[in-house]
Structure formats: C-alpha cells, structure tokens
C-alpha cells in the first residue's frame, strides 16, 4: 500500500483544505479522514472495478467503503458527503486516477 499512499499524498492530500499543502492531514481532534481511514479498502475497490466509468467506481466504494463509515446512515445518506466534508468523496476522481496510475506503473507490460 505504500506506493499507493505516497502517490495519493502527493497528488490528492496536498490539495486538501484540511491539510498542510505538503500532504499531511490537519483535521481537528476527534475527526478522521475517510481517505486515510479506509485506504486499503479504497484501493481494493478501485482495483476490482473493470470499467472506465467513474460511476462504476463510485458504486463499488459506496458498497465496500462508505457502508462501513460511521458517518453514513443506514439508508445510505451521508451528511459528510452532502456537506462536501468527506475527503474521499471530494477528491474521488483524482483518487481513482492516482491509484490507476500507480497500477500502470507497477504492472509489467
């Protein structure tokens, strides 16, 4: 997971409003970054989807990641997503792009 996390910190975390613009998170105590909290599950979800459609990746993450998050309610509604406070949701296209770029770089041709 190290290659993936390093790439995400470089390409995603440094752009986050909750970070230090270098890739380190500065969320207040008691809050967590969904991207960091569920990172292995996110990589697995993105890796298992065999589609170029972002919607297919979103479905996989909603099923495999969001369903485990404390913020999502049993009916699937998530106030964090609604308020654009979820880092995973806010940067999801860039997260998918970054994970796929790492996969291409480590996959033998």
N, C-alpha and C positions, 0 to 999 in steps of 0.2 A: 504494500500500500504506500510505501514511502515515495516512490516516483510519482504516483498519482497525487498524493497530498502536497508534495513540493510544487508540482505544476499548478495545482488549484490555488495554493497560497500566492504564487507568483501572478497568475492570471485573473484570479477572482477575488481573493481576500484583500489584496492591496487596493481594490476598487470599492470595497465595502465601507459604508458610512460608519459602521461600528468598529472599524479597525484603525490602524496607525499608518495606513498607506504604504506599508512595507510588507504586510501580510500577517501581522499579529492582531488578534482579536482583543477588543477592549470593551466588551459588554459589561454592564454593571453586575455586581454580585447578585446571585440568585437567578440570573438569566443565562440561557445557553444558546449557542449557535447550532442550529439544526444541521448545517453542513458539516460541522466538526463532530457533533454528537453521533450522527448516523452515517459517517463517511464510508465505512466498509459496505453497508447496505446500499448506499447510493451507487458506489462503483459496481457492485454486483447487479443492481437493477439496470443500470445503463448498459452493462456488458451483455446482458441476456437478451436485450431487445434487438431484433434483426430487422430494423426498419429505419429509414432515413427521416421519417415523420416525427417531429418533436412531440406531437400529441401521444404517440405510442410510448415514448419515454416518460411522459407525464403520467400516463395511466399506470405504468409499472412502478414509478416512485410513489404514487398515491397509495397503491396496494401494498408495497413492500416497506415503505419508509413512513409515510405520513400516518398510516394506520397505527403505527407504534408510538407516535409522538404524543406527548401529554397535552399539547395544545389543540389537537384535532378532537372534535366532539364525536360521539358515536354515530351521528347522522352524516359524518363526513365534512361538516362545516368546520373551518379553521379560522378563528379570529386573527391569528398571526398573518395568514395569507391575505385575508380580507384587508387588513391594515398595512399591507406591504412590509411587515416586520419580520418575515421569515426569510433569512438569507438564502436558503435553498431555493425557495420559490422566486425570489427577486432576481437571482442570478442563474436560474436553471439552464437557459440556453447556453450560456458561457461554461457552465459546469459540464454539460454534456459534450460540448465541443472540446474542452480541455481533456476530459477523460478519453475521448476517442482519439485525440492527437497523441496522447501517451501510448495508447494501444497500438496505433500505427507505427510509432517509433520503436516499440519493443517486439513487434511481430515480425518474424523472419519472412522474407519475400520468396 
